[in-house]
């Protein structure tokens, strides 16, 4: 296994591959390269793999393959990964009606107007580094530090599906109603997670995302279409 990849057990049914300690585009590309390799890996006993910011966790059945056997197979597989990696990312646009309860607070905290917060939030192209917390929740990298805002000291008991939030230097979208402590700046009418779709999650790890501001009428129209009314 390449020296740049650390590994360690997670309980008795998983192994973690660690590519570093810093969230970055370079490490993300290395994670994606290994994921692409694992997608066609014919190793018996592997249940699933879960990519994150700087790690990949591989879950396995210890009755079929042992930790040492899996590690040995991984070492062979990863040594043979080609340096040629054609990394293509799907691009997704997410419309947002910027009416969040915390939009004014985010603006005040950063010494900006609400309009400036919206403009800054819509400017970058964000990378989906991982999906987690709840099914379909995208953790997006690339947000401008000028609108970075701490989580709420007291989380809300319920945040609506489609809420767009900020927490520290991250931004994300709640795919379903759930408790949460992110600062809510707007809402998207799109369904980020729907079990009736072939791929339930609208976004996948590696996707590029941009936000587009919309008004209330367009928000309601798109929400009606998304819900199939």
C-alpha positions, 0 to 999 in steps of 0.5 A: 500500500502506498506510504501516503495512505494510512490504514487502521481497523474500525472495530472488527468489521471495517478498515479505514484508509486515511489520505491526510488530515486536511480537507482539500481538493488534492486529497479529495481527488486521491479519495475519488481515485481509490473509490473508482478502483474499489467500484470494480473490486471483486474482493469477497466479503466486502459489504460497502465502502463509505468515502468522507473528506479524507478517508474511505471506510471499507466494511466487510464480513469477518466470517468471509474475509479477515482483516489481514486478508483484506489488508493484503488484498488492498495493498496489491490493489492500491499498488496497481492504481494507475496515475492516469485518472480522468476525473469527471464531475457532474455539475448540478445547479440548486435554486435557492429562495434566500429567506432563511431565518438566520440570513440576517444573523449571518450578515450581521455576524460578518459585517455584510448586508443580506444581499452581499451574503447571497451574492457571495454564497452563490459565487463559488462552484462547490465540491461535494466532499461527502454525503452523511449525517442523514441520507442525501445530506451533502457536505460542500467544500469551497465556501467563501470565508467571508460568510463563515458563521458558527453553528447555533448554540442551541440547535433547532428541534426541526429544520425543514427539508430543503433548508440551506445552511452554513456551519463554520466554513461549510455549507450544505442542504438538509434533504429531510426534516431533522433537528440541526444547528446550522444557520439557515439562510434559504430553502431549495424547492428540489428534493435532495433525497427521494427513495422513489428515484433510481438514485435516491440522492440528487447529489453524489460525492465528487459532484460540482454544485452551484447555487442560483437565487430565485424568488418566491413565485419560482420557488413555489412553482418548482416545489410543486413540480418537485412534489408532483402536484 
